[in-house]
Each structure stands twice: as structure tokens, then as C-alpha cells.
Amino acid sequence: MGARGGLQVTAQGAEDGAPRFLLVEDPGSPIGARLEQLGWIPEIRTETIGAINLAAISHVDVLVVVCTERSLLTPAFQSDAVRIARGAPRVAVISEAGPEAAAYAARLGWHGFVSTDSTDAVLLGTIAAAALGELSFPASTTSSLVRALARVAPVTSIDASVLTPRQRQIVTLISQGATDVEISSVLGISRSTAHKHVQNARRRMRAKTRSQLVAAVRPESLGWQPT
């Protein structure tokens, strides 16, 4: 038996029963099948967060979104996450989860954050706690989460007009998860040149990391629109 957010759970489910939840996951994800084996059946399923209809989820207790750290950092995903924020508490079930992903989840107002390789008790406990309106993030990442929040959550965003046209292209590609190699391929420049543009953009935006660079840009100044 494990506990998250003060709620005790077993491998078969929460003591008070499974909450009503919506599940967002790609067809190849094993989380849905895993939850069903534990007796937790989603009321609604969808493959993308952008497909969520607020009217359709008004009766669920929690949204369970299976995603990658890379998708969590993209502006389109973040815009959709903000759009559905009032529908129900949200839990991010992340593959290859790290403290920076947890920081973004916290910054976007997610109630829970859990890795796909967590135990059944932790997975169910995180979802159940979020359904009750409680915050549920792994205790093991708390200190790292605080440090990551300082890196990825600047107090104010900056207009992209301070960047050169090339740097604005670079930031947009980074927001889509592109590496220096992928940037060089898309723009037809060398990897070292791509890396130099990234470094220059970070300096102009006073960003310490690539993730903070994306977070620091005022979305509308680059033409990023909610999906």
C-alpha cells in the first residue's frame, strides 16, 4: 500500500473507489491497459489533448494525460493545457520524466505528475489525490523541482523583437523540441552555427537553458497561437 496526497491506495485501486477520469494517450501507450487491469476504467478516451471538449469533461473528476517531456514543453501542448485548466484537475503521466518536466507541469497548474515507470500504488495515488483537488508531485523530486522552477519560470516574458529573424526561427524550432542537429538540417546551416545562434538567443533573452529560452518569449510575439 502506498500514499500520495494523504490518500491510501492499493494495487487494486483507491479505497474510496476509482475517480471518474478522462484519459489522453497515444494508441501505443500501455498506461490505459495498465489502469484497466487495476480496475480503473476511463469514462472518456482521446488521443490528443487538443481534442478535449470542455463540455464533454464537465462531469469527470480528473484528466489523466500520458505524454513525453518533449511534448509538455511545446507551446501548442501548453496552450491546450491552459485551455482545459478549468475543466478538471490534471495529472501528467510522463515517460522519461525529469525535474524540469515537473517544473513545467507545476508552472502550468497541473495537480499531479508521475513517471510511467512508477509503481501501481504511486500511479493510482497520484490520480486519486488530484481528483480530490490535492497536489501530488514525487517527494524525491521536490528539491530538484524547486531549482528547476527557478530556471524555467521567469517572472516576465519578453517580446521576441529583441531577437534577430534567424534567432526567432531558432526559438520556434526549439519550442518544437528540435536539437541543434535538427535545427541545422531544417535551416541548412552547420551544427556549430545552429549552436551559436542558440547561445546568442539565450543571451539576448537572459535565459540559462533552452527550456527557459522558450518560456521567456512572449508567445504572441512569435505568432504562436493556441490550437
N, C-alpha and C positions, 0 to 999 in steps of 0.2 A: 504494500500500500504506500502511496506517495501523497504529497500535499503541495498544492500551488495556490497562492492567494487565500490560504486558510481553508480550502475545501478538500476533504479527503476523497480519494478515488481509488478504485481497484482496477485490475486489468479488464474487468467486465464492464466498467462504466462508473459514473458518479453515483454516490449513494442515493442522491435525490433523483436519479434518472437522467438520461441524456437530454441536453437542451435542444431546442428546435434550431437547426442551423442550415445555412446555405454554404455549399462547398464549391469553390472555384479551383479547378485543377485541369491540367493537360491530360489527354487520354492515356498517356504513358505513365502517369504518376501512380504510385502504389498506395498513397495515403487514403483514398476513398475506400479501397478494398480493405485496407487495414482497419479503418474505423468501423466498417460494416461487420468485420469479424469480431469486433469488440461489442457489437450490438448498437452502434451509433449510426443511424441511417439519416443522411441529409434529406431535408424536405425539398430542397431545390438544388440543382446542379447546373453549372455553366463552365465553359472552358476559358473564358476571359473575364477579367474584372470590368472591362468596358461594356460587357453585355448585361451587367446588373441593372435591373429596373427597380427604382426606389419603391414604386407602388407594390411591386411583387414581393418585396422583402420586409414589408412593414410588420409582418406577423412572426418573423424569426427572432431568436434571441441573440444570435451571433453569426458573423460571417467568417468562414474559415477559408483563407486564401493561400493556396500552395504556389510558391513562386521561387525564383532564384534571387540571390543577392543582386545580380546584374539587372534583372527586371525591376526590382524595388528601387533602383537608383535612376531609372529613366523618367523624364518629365511626363510622358504620356501616362505611365502607370501611376505616378504620384498625383496627377490631376484627377484621374479616376478615383483614387483612394480618397482624395479630399471631397469629391462629389458625393460619395456614398457614406461619408463620415456620420451623417445624422441618421442613417437608416438603422444601424445596429452596431454594437461593438465589433471590432475586427481583430482577428488573430492571423498573423503571418506565420506560415509553416515553411521554413526556408531550408533549401539544400545548400550545403557548404556555408553555413551561417557563421558570420564573424561579428565582432563588436560594432563595426562601422554600419553593418546592415541593421543591427539592433538600434543603433543611434538614429538611423533614418526612420525606422518604424516608430520609435518613440516621438521623433520630431513631427511625424505626420499624424500623430494621435492614435496609433494602434494600441489596443488594450493588451495584446499578448504577442509573444514572439517565442518560437520554439523551433529547434532543428528537426529535420526529418529523421535523423537517427536517434532521437530521444526515446526513452522508454515509453511503453504504453501509458503508464501512470502519469508521467510528465505531460505527454501529449494530451490526454483526456483532461488532466487537471488544469492545463493552460486554457483550453477551450471552455471548460466549465466555469473557471474563475472569471474569464472575460464576459461570459453570458450573464454573470451576476454584476457586471459593471466594475469589476476589480482589475487592477493592473497586474500582469503576470509576465515578468521577464526573468530569465535564469539568474539565480543568485551568483553563479560562477562568473557571470559577465558584468556584474554591477560596476566594479571599478573600471573595467575597460570601457563600459558603456558611457560612464561619466567623461572619460578622456576623449572618447570618440565624438560625443555630443559637442565638446568644445571645438573639435576640428570641423565638423560637418554642419553645424547650425549657426552661421553668422547672424548677428543681430539684425543687420540690414542687408538688403540685396542692392546690387549696383547695376546701373544701366550699361548695357553692352556696348554703348557708343565709345567707351574708353578703349575698346579693342579694335584692332585692325580687321578688315574684311576677312583675311585669312584666319586670324585668331578666332573670329566668330564662327567660321566653318569648323575649326578645330573643336571648340567648345560644344557645338551641336553634335559632332561625331562622338565626343567623349560621353555626352549625355545618353547616347545610344549604346554605350558600352564598348566603343571601339578602342583597341590598343594602338600603340604607336605604329606597329606594323600594318594594322588595318587602315589607319589614317593615311600612312604613306601610300598604300595601294589605291585608296579611293581618290586621293588628291594628286597622285602621280608625282610624289616627291620622295626623297630619300628618308629612311627611318631617322637618321640623325637630324635632318631638317624638321621632320614632324615633331621630334622630341624637343627641339629648340623652340618651336612655336608653342608647344605646351608649357614649357618653362616660362617663356615670356608672358603668356596669357596669365599664368598663375601669379607672376609678379605684379602685373597690372591690376589684377583683381584682389591682391593681397591674400591669396589662398595658399595654404600649406600643402594641400593634397589635391588630386584630381577630382575627388568627390566634393571637396569644399569649393573647388572652382565652379562646378556645375551648380551647386547650391547658392553660390554668391551672385550668380547672374539673375537679373530681373527677367523672368520668363518672357513677358510680352515684348521686351526689347530685342529679343531674338526671333520673335514671331512664333514662339511656342504657344499652341492653343490647346485647351482641354479637349480630349477626344470624346 
